[in-house]
């Protein structure tokens, strides 16, 4: 089996199906940033906001993999035929099949990446929506996301505040803002100056390291 990419289907063979290895090694994609500020694929946030971007098949695939990671956090072997049937995507195979498209979209939307021959690294937590993804949602969901974000900004707790501040800082850096502009914007959003400064430095450092 070749390495999966967004443009490559599951490999096919002239051998009968029971003679072909239809297994994929799945390992966790370790990302300190997203693992810290991200959302469980089975969470309300993902169901409410990522679903409209990823589509139902890809969202359910990520939910299934999240459950498998709970039992085997270091990784596991995925039977592709069984998984397709479990998701209701069995049937047509090869490029363009529903299950192949679900796998492809995981890679396309940066939820997974090739990790060697017949291996895929998959995020255990999904990042907050970037603006380029948010604008794909209907206006009602964009407004709901805005209200959710504002509510989180006003919730108590220094650990929660730091997490929110870092999430916003990272989003600004990904939009092309430099550290100084990020710090000023965080201050305008009424984060404490020390927290704004620390979060801006953190976001620039982690964005550069990715």
Secondary structure, DSSP 4 states (H G I P E B T S, - for coil): -PPP-TT-PPP--SS-GGGS--EEEEEEE--HHHHHH-EETTSHHIIIIIHHHH-HHHHHHHHHHHHHHHH-TT-EEEEHHHHHHHTT--S--STT-HHHHHHHHHHHTTSEEE-STTEEEEESEEPPPPHHHHTTS-HHHHHHHHHHHHHHHT---HHHHHHHHHHHHHHHHHTT--HHHHHHHHHHTT--HHHHHHHHHHHHHHHHH-
